[in-house]
Amino acid sequence: GMKLRDHTISVPLPELTSRFGVPNACTDCHRHDSAEWATGHVEAWYGQSPTFQAYRARTLQRAEVLDQVFSGKGASVPVTVLVKWLDNTAESIIQRGSAAKFLGDAPRVPEATEALLRHLHDSEPVVRYYVVDALAHRRHSAALREALGDPARTVRLRAFEALYMLNPSIAKETEPLVARVAAEYRHLQDVVRGDDPRLVAAVALTHFEHGDLLETERLLRHGVALTEPVPNLRVELIQFLLHQGRLSEVAQEE
């Protein structure tokens, strides 16, 4: 139910090709000409337009920040710029959500944490999801517990997942809100994502914490069958069997 805009078609900015290797529509057609040639034409046509210059400055800044984030060229994540992106509700939700995600990788500077907490109840679910994801990296348990009451299921389940990774005993809590979200999480993992081998170990651990050993084993063996060439789940199964003292079966799995 989220409104998500995608496939934006913007005014070509060939200098992004020169500086960052980003493809541009001009030289996609004029294949025998350079990005610098295309930049000259764009500047001649639009260079006097304040609207274009504002667009150019904004786009170049975005490219510089993303290049710094993904390439690791900067000494650290550009927190101040990312906070401005996150705070700017006129900006696209994709850019605002990305800003929140990148702030999760930032050093634990107060400015970044304060910005994330400000947007824990943002009007956009996509932004809230990445805020919660970033706060999970910061192990901010209080904010994650608050997010369990989020109106968007995807957001509250991400909060529960993060809390569960910090302390699996949350799955046994009887507080109504926690218990309700825990039930939602189990339903999602068991029914909706039952064929996703990446989640089998986490779901199996949930059942193990509840003492349901038969379901734990069933899930681990199911996961091994789904990911035969990948050893991770087989290791999990072996550890489970060792815990049960079933040494002969361990030998069969090795």
PyRosetta script that sets phi, psi and omega in degrees:
from pyrosetta import init, pose_from_sequence

init()
pose = pose_from_sequence("GMKLRDHTISVPLPELTSRFGVPNACTDCHRHDSAEWATGHVEAWYGQSPTFQAYRARTLQRAEVLDQVFSGKGASVPVTVLVKWLDNTAESIIQRGSAAKFLGDAPRVPEATEALLRHLHDSEPVVRYYVVDALAHRRHSAALREALGDPARTVRLRAFEALYMLNPSIAKETEPLVARVAAEYRHLQDVVRGDDPRLVAAVALTHFEHGDLLETERLLRHGVALTEPVPNLRVELIQFLLHQGRLSEVAQEE")
pose.set_psi(1, 10.0)
pose.set_omega(1, -179.1)
pose.set_phi(2, -85.1)
pose.set_psi(2, 143.3)
pose.set_omega(2, 173.8)
pose.set_phi(3, -87.1)
pose.set_psi(3, 110.5)
pose.set_omega(3, -174.3)
pose.set_phi(4, -126.1)
pose.set_psi(4, 114.1)
pose.set_omega(4, 179.0)
pose.set_phi(5, -90.9)
pose.set_psi(5, 142.4)
pose.set_omega(5, -175.3)
pose.set_phi(6, -148.9)
pose.set_psi(6, 173.0)
pose.set_omega(6, 176.9)
pose.set_phi(7, 55.8)
pose.set_psi(7, 47.7)
pose.set_omega(7, 178.3)
pose.set_phi(8, -63.4)
pose.set_psi(8, 133.0)
pose.set_omega(8, 174.9)
pose.set_phi(9, -108.5)
pose.set_psi(9, 108.6)
pose.set_omega(9, -175.2)
pose.set_phi(10, -111.6)
pose.set_psi(10, 171.8)
pose.set_omega(10, 177.5)
pose.set_phi(11, -64.6)
pose.set_psi(11, 129.3)
pose.set_omega(11, -179.4)
pose.set_phi(12, -58.6)
pose.set_psi(12, 140.0)
pose.set_omega(12, 176.5)
pose.set_phi(13, -130.6)
pose.set_psi(13, 84.2)
pose.set_omega(13, -172.2)
pose.set_phi(14, -60.3)
pose.set_psi(14, -21.2)
pose.set_omega(14, 179.9)
pose.set_phi(15, -66.3)
pose.set_psi(15, -18.5)
pose.set_omega(15, 173.6)
pose.set_phi(16, -64.8)
pose.set_psi(16, -30.9)
pose.set_omega(16, 177.0)
pose.set_phi(17, -67.3)
pose.set_psi(17, -45.3)
pose.set_omega(17, -179.2)
pose.set_phi(18, -63.1)
pose.set_psi(18, -40.5)
pose.set_omega(18, -172.5)
pose.set_phi(19, -89.9)
pose.set_psi(19, -34.7)
pose.set_omega(19, -171.9)
pose.set_phi(20, -129.1)
pose.set_psi(20, -1.5)
pose.set_omega(20, 179.8)
pose.set_phi(21, 77.5)
pose.set_psi(21, 16.7)
pose.set_omega(21, 179.5)
pose.set_phi(22, -77.2)
pose.set_psi(22, 128.7)
pose.set_omega(22, 178.8)
pose.set_phi(23, -61.6)
pose.set_psi(23, 152.8)
pose.set_omega(23, 176.3)
pose.set_phi(24, -136.5)
pose.set_psi(24, 152.0)
pose.set_omega(24, -174.3)
pose.set_phi(25, -65.1)
pose.set_psi(25, -28.5)
pose.set_omega(25, -176.5)
pose.set_phi(26, -62.7)
pose.set_psi(26, -56.2)
pose.set_omega(26, -176.1)
pose.set_phi(27, -83.7)
pose.set_psi(27, -4.7)
pose.set_omega(27, 169.2)
pose.set_phi(28, -66.1)
pose.set_psi(28, -33.4)
pose.set_omega(28, 176.7)
pose.set_phi(29, -92.4)
pose.set_psi(29, -49.8)
pose.set_omega(29, 179.4)
pose.set_phi(30, -83.9)
pose.set_psi(30, 70.9)
pose.set_omega(30, -169.8)
pose.set_phi(31, -69.2)
pose.set_psi(31, -19.5)
pose.set_omega(31, -178.4)
pose.set_phi(32, -93.0)
pose.set_psi(32, 1.7)
pose.set_omega(32, 179.4)
pose.set_phi(33, -109.7)
pose.set_psi(33, 159.6)
pose.set_omega(33, -175.1)
pose.set_phi(34, -91.0)
pose.set_psi(34, 166.3)
pose.set_omega(34, 175.2)
pose.set_phi(35, -64.2)
pose.set_psi(35, -33.3)
pose.set_omega(35, 179.1)
pose.set_phi(36, -66.5)
pose.set_psi(36, -39.0)
pose.set_omega(36, 176.0)
pose.set_phi(37, -60.2)
pose.set_psi(37, -45.0)
pose.set_omega(37, -179.8)
pose.set_phi(38, -66.7)
pose.set_psi(38, -37.9)
pose.set_omega(38, 179.1)
pose.set_phi(39, -61.6)
pose.set_psi(39, -39.5)
pose.set_omega(39, 178.4)
pose.set_phi(40, -60.2)
pose.set_psi(40, -42.7)
pose.set_omega(40, 179.7)
pose.set_phi(41, -68.0)
pose.set_psi(41, -42.6)
pose.set_omega(41, 179.1)
pose.set_phi(42, -61.3)
pose.set_psi(42, -42.0)
pose.set_omega(42, 179.4)
pose.set_phi(43, -65.5)
pose.set_psi(43, -39.8)
pose.set_omega(43, 179.4)
pose.set_phi(44, -65.6)
pose.set_psi(44, -37.4)
pose.set_omega(44, -177.4)
pose.set_phi(45, -79.1)
pose.set_psi(45, -41.3)
pose.set_omega(45, -170.0)
pose.set_phi(46, -119.1)
pose.set_psi(46, -2.9)
pose.set_omega(46, -171.9)
pose.set_phi(47, -58.2)
pose.set_psi(47, -29.1)
pose.set_omega(47, -178.0)
pose.set_phi(48, -85.8)
pose.set_psi(48, -2.9)
pose.set_omega(48, -176.7)
pose.set_phi(49, -87.2)
pose.set_psi(49, 119.8)
pose.set_omega(49, 176.7)
pose.set_phi(50, -59.6)
pose.set_psi(50, -34.6)
pose.set_omega(50, 179.1)
pose.set_phi(51, -63.1)
pose.set_psi(51, -44.0)
pose.set_omega(51, 179.4)
pose.set_phi(52, -65.6)
pose.set_psi(52, -41.7)
pose.set_omega(52, -178.0)
pose.set_phi(53, -65.2)
pose.set_psi(53, -35.7)
pose.set_omega(53, 176.8)
pose.set_phi(54, -66.8)
pose.set_psi(54, -42.5)
pose.set_omega(54, 177.3)
pose.set_phi(55, -61.4)
pose.set_psi(55, -43.8)
pose.set_omega(55, -179.3)
pose.set_phi(56, -61.1)
pose.set_psi(56, -47.5)
pose.set_omega(56, -178.8)
pose.set_phi(57, -61.6)
pose.set_psi(57, -42.7)
pose.set_omega(57, -179.0)
pose.set_phi(58, -65.6)
pose.set_psi(58, -42.5)
pose.set_omega(58, -177.8)
pose.set_phi(59, -69.0)
pose.set_psi(59, -40.6)
pose.set_omega(59, 178.8)
pose.set_phi(60, -65.0)
pose.set_psi(60, -40.5)
pose.set_omega(60, 178.3)
pose.set_phi(61, -62.2)
pose.set_psi(61, -43.0)
pose.set_omega(61, 179.0)
pose.set_phi(62, -59.4)
pose.set_psi(62, -45.4)
pose.set_omega(62, -179.1)
pose.set_phi(63, -64.3)
pose.set_psi(63, -40.2)
pose.set_omega(63, 179.9)
pose.set_phi(64, -64.0)
pose.set_psi(64, -42.1)
pose.set_omega(64, -179.8)
pose.set_phi(65, -65.8)
pose.set_psi(65, -46.8)
pose.set_omega(65, -179.2)
pose.set_phi(66, -63.9)
pose.set_psi(66, -38.3)
pose.set_omega(66, 177.5)
pose.set_phi(67, -63.1)
pose.set_psi(67, -40.8)
pose.set_omega(67, 178.9)
pose.set_phi(68, -66.9)
pose.set_psi(68, -41.4)
pose.set_omega(68, -178.2)
pose.set_phi(69, -66.2)
pose.set_psi(69, -47.8)
pose.set_omega(69, -172.7)
pose.set_phi(70, -82.6)
pose.set_psi(70, -27.6)
pose.set_omega(70, -177.6)
pose.set_phi(71, -93.6)
pose.set_psi(71, -16.2)
pose.set_omega(71, -177.5)
pose.set_phi(72, 71.5)
pose.set_psi(72, 21.2)
pose.set_omega(72, -178.3)
pose.set_phi(73, -69.3)
pose.set_psi(73, -31.6)
pose.set_omega(73, -179.2)
pose.set_phi(74, -80.2)
pose.set_psi(74, 159.3)
pose.set_omega(74, 178.2)
pose.set_phi(75, -66.1)
pose.set_psi(75, -29.3)
pose.set_omega(75, 179.3)
pose.set_phi(76, -157.1)
pose.set_psi(76, 169.6)
pose.set_omega(76, 177.2)
pose.set_phi(77, -63.7)
pose.set_psi(77, 135.1)
pose.set_omega(77, -177.7)
pose.set_phi(78, -72.6)
pose.set_psi(78, 80.6)
pose.set_omega(78, -171.5)
pose.set_phi(79, -58.0)
pose.set_psi(79, -46.6)
pose.set_omega(79, -174.5)
pose.set_phi(80, -59.6)
pose.set_psi(80, -44.5)
pose.set_omega(80, 179.7)
pose.set_phi(81, -66.8)
pose.set_psi(81, -42.7)
pose.set_omega(81, -179.2)
pose.set_phi(82, -64.4)
pose.set_psi(82, -36.9)
pose.set_omega(82, 176.7)
pose.set_phi(83, -63.7)
pose.set_psi(83, -39.7)
pose.set_omega(83, 177.5)
pose.set_phi(84, -62.7)
pose.set_psi(84, -41.6)
pose.set_omega(84, 177.5)
pose.set_phi(85, -61.2)
pose.set_psi(85, -46.9)
pose.set_omega(85, -177.4)
pose.set_phi(86, -64.0)
pose.set_psi(86, -39.6)
pose.set_omega(86, -177.7)
pose.set_phi(87, -74.4)
pose.set_psi(87, -20.9)
pose.set_omega(87, -174.7)
pose.set_phi(88, -82.6)
pose.set_psi(88, 95.5)
pose.set_omega(88, -177.2)
pose.set_phi(89, -70.5)
pose.set_psi(89, -10.0)
pose.set_omega(89, 175.9)
pose.set_phi(90, -82.8)
pose.set_psi(90, -11.9)
pose.set_omega(90, -179.2)
pose.set_phi(91, -79.1)
pose.set_psi(91, 161.2)
pose.set_omega(91, -179.5)
pose.set_phi(92, -64.8)
pose.set_psi(92, 148.7)
pose.set_omega(92, -179.2)
pose.set_phi(93, -66.9)
pose.set_psi(93, -25.1)
pose.set_omega(93, 177.3)
pose.set_phi(94, -65.4)
pose.set_psi(94, -46.0)
pose.set_omega(94, -179.3)
pose.set_phi(95, -69.0)
pose.set_psi(95, -38.4)
pose.set_omega(95, -179.9)
pose.set_phi(96, -68.0)
pose.set_psi(96, -41.9)
pose.set_omega(96, 177.1)
pose.set_phi(97, -64.3)
pose.set_psi(97, -39.1)
pose.set_omega(97, 177.7)
pose.set_phi(98, -63.1)
pose.set_psi(98, -40.1)
pose.set_omega(98, 178.8)
pose.set_phi(99, -60.0)
pose.set_psi(99, -44.3)
pose.set_omega(99, 178.6)
pose.set_phi(100, -61.8)
pose.set_psi(100, -43.5)
pose.set_omega(100, 179.9)
pose.set_phi(101, -60.7)
pose.set_psi(101, -46.0)
pose.set_omega(101, -178.6)
pose.set_phi(102, -66.0)
pose.set_psi(102, -33.3)
pose.set_omega(102, 177.9)
pose.set_phi(103, -64.8)
pose.set_psi(103, -23.8)
pose.set_omega(103, 175.5)
pose.set_phi(104, -64.8)
pose.set_psi(104, -24.2)
pose.set_omega(104, 179.1)
pose.set_phi(105, -94.5)
pose.set_psi(105, -2.1)
pose.set_omega(105, -178.0)
pose.set_phi(106, -75.9)
pose.set_psi(106, 158.4)
pose.set_omega(106, 173.1)
pose.set_phi(107, -58.1)
pose.set_psi(107, 161.3)
pose.set_omega(107, -176.9)
pose.set_phi(108, -76.4)
pose.set_psi(108, 59.9)
pose.set_omega(108, 178.4)
pose.set_phi(109, -85.5)
pose.set_psi(109, 141.7)
pose.set_omega(109, -177.0)
pose.set_phi(110, -55.6)
pose.set_psi(110, -37.7)
pose.set_omega(110, -177.8)
pose.set_phi(111, -58.0)
pose.set_psi(111, -42.1)
pose.set_omega(111, -179.0)
pose.set_phi(112, -69.4)
pose.set_psi(112, -46.0)
pose.set_omega(112, -178.9)
pose.set_phi(113, -63.4)
pose.set_psi(113, -42.4)
pose.set_omega(113, 179.6)
pose.set_phi(114, -61.5)
pose.set_psi(114, -40.7)
pose.set_omega(114, 179.9)
pose.set_phi(115, -64.8)
pose.set_psi(115, -43.1)
pose.set_omega(115, 179.3)
pose.set_phi(116, -62.5)
pose.set_psi(116, -43.2)
pose.set_omega(116, 179.6)
pose.set_phi(117, -65.9)
pose.set_psi(117, -32.9)
pose.set_omega(117, 177.9)
pose.set_phi(118, -62.2)
pose.set_psi(118, -30.3)
pose.set_omega(118, -174.1)
pose.set_phi(119, -107.2)
pose.set_psi(119, 18.2)
pose.set_omega(119, 176.6)
pose.set_phi(120, -62.6)
pose.set_psi(120, -26.8)
pose.set_omega(120, 178.0)
pose.set_phi(121, -117.3)
pose.set_psi(121, 35.4)
pose.set_omega(121, 177.8)
pose.set_phi(122, -56.7)
pose.set_psi(122, 154.2)
pose.set_omega(122, -178.6)
pose.set_phi(123, -71.0)
pose.set_psi(123, -18.2)
pose.set_omega(123, -176.6)
pose.set_phi(124, -101.9)
pose.set_psi(124, 121.2)
pose.set_omega(124, 179.2)
pose.set_phi(125, -57.6)
pose.set_psi(125, -37.3)
pose.set_omega(125, -179.9)
pose.set_phi(126, -61.6)
pose.set_psi(126, -43.1)
pose.set_omega(126, 179.5)
pose.set_phi(127, -65.6)
pose.set_psi(127, -44.2)
pose.set_omega(127, 180.0)
pose.set_phi(128, -61.4)
pose.set_psi(128, -38.0)
pose.set_omega(128, -180.0)
pose.set_phi(129, -59.9)
pose.set_psi(129, -47.2)
pose.set_omega(129, -177.3)
pose.set_phi(130, -75.6)
pose.set_psi(130, -25.2)
pose.set_omega(130, 171.4)
pose.set_phi(131, -63.3)
pose.set_psi(131, -47.9)
pose.set_omega(131, 178.7)
pose.set_phi(132, -61.8)
pose.set_psi(132, -41.6)
pose.set_omega(132, 178.9)
pose.set_phi(133, -60.6)
pose.set_psi(133, -42.2)
pose.set_omega(133, 179.1)
pose.set_phi(134, -67.6)
pose.set_psi(134, -39.9)
pose.set_omega(134, 178.5)
pose.set_phi(135, -68.1)
pose.set_psi(135, -26.6)
pose.set_omega(135, 174.8)
pose.set_phi(136, -64.1)
pose.set_psi(136, -39.8)
pose.set_omega(136, 177.3)
pose.set_phi(137, -63.2)
pose.set_psi(137, -29.2)
pose.set_omega(137, 179.9)
pose.set_phi(138, -89.2)
pose.set_psi(138, -0.8)
pose.set_omega(138, 179.9)
pose.set_phi(139, 55.6)
pose.set_psi(139, 40.8)
pose.set_omega(139, -177.7)
pose.set_phi(140, -86.3)
pose.set_psi(140, 81.5)
pose.set_omega(140, -171.8)
pose.set_phi(141, -60.4)
pose.set_psi(141, -39.2)
pose.set_omega(141, -177.0)
pose.set_phi(142, -62.2)
pose.set_psi(142, -44.7)
pose.set_omega(142, 179.8)
pose.set_phi(143, -68.3)
pose.set_psi(143, -37.4)
pose.set_omega(143, 179.5)
pose.set_phi(144, -65.3)
pose.set_psi(144, -38.9)
pose.set_omega(144, 176.8)
pose.set_phi(145, -65.5)
pose.set_psi(145, -37.5)
pose.set_omega(145, 177.6)
pose.set_phi(146, -63.2)
pose.set_psi(146, -37.0)
pose.set_omega(146, -178.1)
pose.set_phi(147, -71.2)
pose.set_psi(147, -11.8)
pose.set_omega(147, 176.1)
pose.set_phi(148, -62.7)
pose.set_psi(148, -20.6)
pose.set_omega(148, 178.5)
pose.set_phi(149, -93.9)
pose.set_psi(149, 11.1)
pose.set_omega(149, -178.2)
pose.set_phi(150, -62.9)
pose.set_psi(150, 141.7)
pose.set_omega(150, 179.6)
pose.set_phi(151, -67.8)
pose.set_psi(151, -19.9)
pose.set_omega(151, -179.7)
pose.set_phi(152, -93.9)
pose.set_psi(152, 123.7)
pose.set_omega(152, -176.6)
pose.set_phi(153, -60.4)
pose.set_psi(153, -40.2)
pose.set_omega(153, -179.1)
pose.set_phi(154, -58.8)
pose.set_psi(154, -37.9)
pose.set_omega(154, -179.0)
pose.set_phi(155, -70.3)
pose.set_psi(155, -49.2)
pose.set_omega(155, -176.6)
pose.set_phi(156, -68.2)
pose.set_psi(156, -30.3)
pose.set_omega(156, 177.2)
pose.set_phi(157, -71.7)
pose.set_psi(157, -33.3)
pose.set_omega(157, 175.4)
pose.set_phi(158, -66.0)
pose.set_psi(158, -37.6)
pose.set_omega(158, 177.8)
pose.set_phi(159, -64.7)
pose.set_psi(159, -43.9)
pose.set_omega(159, 179.8)
pose.set_phi(160, -63.7)
pose.set_psi(160, -44.2)
pose.set_omega(160, -179.8)
pose.set_phi(161, -57.8)
pose.set_psi(161, -43.6)
pose.set_omega(161, 179.8)
pose.set_phi(162, -64.0)
pose.set_psi(162, -44.0)
pose.set_omega(162, 179.1)
pose.set_phi(163, -64.4)
pose.set_psi(163, -37.5)
pose.set_omega(163, 179.8)
pose.set_phi(164, -64.6)
pose.set_psi(164, -38.8)
pose.set_omega(164, 179.3)
pose.set_phi(165, -68.0)
pose.set_psi(165, -31.0)
pose.set_omega(165, 177.7)
pose.set_phi(166, -75.5)
pose.set_psi(166, -35.9)
pose.set_omega(166, -177.4)
pose.set_phi(167, -156.0)
pose.set_psi(167, 97.2)
pose.set_omega(167, -176.4)
pose.set_phi(168, -58.0)
pose.set_psi(168, -19.3)
pose.set_omega(168, -177.9)
pose.set_phi(169, -66.2)
pose.set_psi(169, -12.8)
pose.set_omega(169, 178.5)
pose.set_phi(170, -60.8)
pose.set_psi(170, -25.6)
pose.set_omega(170, -179.6)
pose.set_phi(171, -66.1)
pose.set_psi(171, -16.8)
pose.set_omega(171, -179.0)
pose.set_phi(172, -100.3)
pose.set_psi(172, -3.9)
pose.set_omega(172, -177.5)
pose.set_phi(173, -65.4)
pose.set_psi(173, 144.0)
pose.set_omega(173, -178.2)
pose.set_phi(174, -102.1)
pose.set_psi(174, -3.3)
pose.set_omega(174, 177.1)
pose.set_phi(175, -55.8)
pose.set_psi(175, 129.7)
pose.set_omega(175, -169.2)
pose.set_phi(176, -51.7)
pose.set_psi(176, -46.2)
pose.set_omega(176, -177.8)
pose.set_phi(177, -63.9)
pose.set_psi(177, -46.5)
pose.set_omega(177, -179.7)
pose.set_phi(178, -62.2)
pose.set_psi(178, -44.7)
pose.set_omega(178, -178.8)
pose.set_phi(179, -63.2)
pose.set_psi(179, -38.3)
pose.set_omega(179, -179.7)
pose.set_phi(180, -65.8)
pose.set_psi(180, -44.7)
pose.set_omega(180, -179.4)
pose.set_phi(181, -69.5)
pose.set_psi(181, -35.7)
pose.set_omega(181, 177.3)
pose.set_phi(182, -61.3)
pose.set_psi(182, -40.1)
pose.set_omega(182, 178.0)
pose.set_phi(183, -65.6)
pose.set_psi(183, -40.0)
pose.set_omega(183, 176.2)
pose.set_phi(184, -61.2)
pose.set_psi(184, -42.5)
pose.set_omega(184, -178.6)
pose.set_phi(185, -63.6)
pose.set_psi(185, -45.1)
pose.set_omega(185, 179.3)
pose.set_phi(186, -62.9)
pose.set_psi(186, -40.9)
pose.set_omega(186, 179.2)
pose.set_phi(187, -62.2)
pose.set_psi(187, -44.5)
pose.set_omega(187, -179.3)
pose.set_phi(188, -62.1)
pose.set_psi(188, -44.8)
pose.set_omega(188, -176.6)
pose.set_phi(189, -71.0)
pose.set_psi(189, -41.5)
pose.set_omega(189, -175.0)
pose.set_phi(190, -77.3)
pose.set_psi(190, -39.3)
pose.set_omega(190, -172.0)
pose.set_phi(191, -102.1)
pose.set_psi(191, -54.0)
pose.set_omega(191, -173.6)
pose.set_phi(192, -73.3)
pose.set_psi(192, -39.0)
pose.set_omega(192, -175.6)
pose.set_phi(193, -115.4)
pose.set_psi(193, 29.9)
pose.set_omega(193, -175.0)
pose.set_phi(194, -64.2)
pose.set_psi(194, -17.4)
pose.set_omega(194, -179.1)
pose.set_phi(195, -105.8)
pose.set_psi(195, 15.4)
pose.set_omega(195, -179.9)
pose.set_phi(196, -99.0)
pose.set_psi(196, 103.9)
pose.set_omega(196, -174.5)
pose.set_phi(197, -63.3)
pose.set_psi(197, -22.1)
pose.set_omega(197, -179.1)
pose.set_phi(198, -65.1)
pose.set_psi(198, -23.4)
pose.set_omega(198, -174.6)
pose.set_phi(199, -103.4)
pose.set_psi(199, -5.0)
pose.set_omega(199, -173.3)
pose.set_phi(200, -61.0)
pose.set_psi(200, -44.3)
pose.set_omega(200, -177.0)
pose.set_phi(201, -62.0)
pose.set_psi(201, -41.8)
pose.set_omega(201, -179.6)
pose.set_phi(202, -65.2)
pose.set_psi(202, -42.2)
pose.set_omega(202, 179.7)
pose.set_phi(203, -67.1)
pose.set_psi(203, -41.7)
pose.set_omega(203, 179.1)
pose.set_phi(204, -61.2)
pose.set_psi(204, -39.1)
pose.set_omega(204, 179.0)
pose.set_phi(205, -63.5)
pose.set_psi(205, -37.4)
pose.set_omega(205, 177.4)
pose.set_phi(206, -59.6)
pose.set_psi(206, -46.0)
pose.set_omega(206, -179.9)
pose.set_phi(207, -68.2)
pose.set_psi(207, -35.0)
pose.set_omega(207, 177.9)
pose.set_phi(208, -63.7)
pose.set_psi(208, -41.3)
pose.set_omega(208, 178.7)
pose.set_phi(209, -62.1)
pose.set_psi(209, -29.6)
pose.set_omega(209, 179.7)
pose.set_phi(210, -88.5)
pose.set_psi(210, 2.2)
pose.set_omega(210, 177.9)
pose.set_phi(211, 80.9)
pose.set_psi(211, 10.5)
pose.set_omega(211, -179.3)
pose.set_phi(212, -90.1)
pose.set_psi(212, 83.4)
pose.set_omega(212, -173.1)
pose.set_phi(213, -72.0)
pose.set_psi(213, -34.5)
pose.set_omega(213, 179.8)
pose.set_phi(214, -63.1)
pose.set_psi(214, -44.6)
pose.set_omega(214, 179.9)
pose.set_phi(215, -70.0)
pose.set_psi(215, -34.4)
pose.set_omega(215, 176.5)
pose.set_phi(216, -58.9)
pose.set_psi(216, -49.2)
pose.set_omega(216, -179.3)
pose.set_phi(217, -65.2)
pose.set_psi(217, -41.9)
pose.set_omega(217, -180.0)
pose.set_phi(218, -58.5)
pose.set_psi(218, -44.4)
pose.set_omega(218, -178.9)
pose.set_phi(219, -65.5)
pose.set_psi(219, -42.9)
pose.set_omega(219, -179.0)
pose.set_phi(220, -64.6)
pose.set_psi(220, -41.7)
pose.set_omega(220, 179.0)
pose.set_phi(221, -68.2)
pose.set_psi(221, -36.9)
pose.set_omega(221, 175.4)
pose.set_phi(222, -61.7)
pose.set_psi(222, -43.3)
pose.set_omega(222, 179.4)
pose.set_phi(223, -64.4)
pose.set_psi(223, -39.6)
pose.set_omega(223, 177.5)
pose.set_phi(224, -62.1)
pose.set_psi(224, -40.3)
pose.set_omega(224, 178.8)
pose.set_phi(225, -65.2)
pose.set_psi(225, -34.5)
pose.set_omega(225, -180.0)
pose.set_phi(226, -74.2)
pose.set_psi(226, -29.2)
pose.set_omega(226, -173.5)
pose.set_phi(227, -127.3)
pose.set_psi(227, 52.3)
pose.set_omega(227, -175.5)
pose.set_phi(228, -50.7)
pose.set_psi(228, -43.7)
pose.set_omega(228, -177.2)
pose.set_phi(229, -75.9)
pose.set_psi(229, -11.7)
pose.set_omega(229, -174.4)
pose.set_phi(230, -99.1)
pose.set_psi(230, 123.4)
pose.set_omega(230, -172.2)
pose.set_phi(231, -77.6)
pose.set_psi(231, -17.0)
pose.set_omega(231, -170.0)
pose.set_phi(232, -53.7)
pose.set_psi(232, -51.8)
pose.set_omega(232, -176.3)
pose.set_phi(233, -70.6)
pose.set_psi(233, -30.6)
pose.set_omega(233, 175.9)
pose.set_phi(234, -64.6)
pose.set_psi(234, -38.4)
pose.set_omega(234, 176.3)
pose.set_phi(235, -61.5)
pose.set_psi(235, -42.8)
pose.set_omega(235, 178.2)
pose.set_phi(236, -61.2)
pose.set_psi(236, -42.3)
pose.set_omega(236, 179.4)
pose.set_phi(237, -63.5)
pose.set_psi(237, -44.0)
pose.set_omega(237, 179.4)
pose.set_phi(238, -61.0)
pose.set_psi(238, -42.0)
pose.set_omega(238, 178.6)
pose.set_phi(239, -63.4)
pose.set_psi(239, -39.2)
pose.set_omega(239, 177.2)
pose.set_phi(240, -62.1)
pose.set_psi(240, -46.3)
pose.set_omega(240, -179.3)
pose.set_phi(241, -64.0)
pose.set_psi(241, -38.1)
pose.set_omega(241, 176.8)
pose.set_phi(242, -62.5)
pose.set_psi(242, -40.8)
pose.set_omega(242, 178.7)
pose.set_phi(243, -60.4)
pose.set_psi(243, -32.3)
pose.set_omega(243, 179.7)
pose.set_phi(244, -87.0)
pose.set_psi(244, -4.3)
pose.set_omega(244, -179.2)
pose.set_phi(245, 73.9)
pose.set_psi(245, 22.4)
pose.set_omega(245, -175.8)
pose.set_phi(246, -95.7)
pose.set_psi(246, 70.9)
pose.set_omega(246, -170.0)
pose.set_phi(247, -67.1)
pose.set_psi(247, -35.2)
pose.set_omega(247, -179.1)
pose.set_phi(248, -64.1)
pose.set_psi(248, -36.0)
pose.set_omega(248, 178.9)
pose.set_phi(249, -73.2)
pose.set_psi(249, -30.9)
pose.set_omega(249, 175.4)
pose.set_phi(250, -60.8)
pose.set_psi(250, -44.5)
pose.set_omega(250, -179.9)
pose.set_phi(251, -60.1)
pose.set_psi(251, -35.0)
pose.set_omega(251, 179.9)
pose.set_phi(252, -69.5)
pose.set_psi(252, -28.3)
pose.set_omega(252, -176.4)
pose.set_phi(253, -85.7)
pose.set_psi(253, -20.6)
pose.set_omega(253, -176.8)
pose.set_phi(254, -74.6)
pose.dump_pdb("model.pdb")
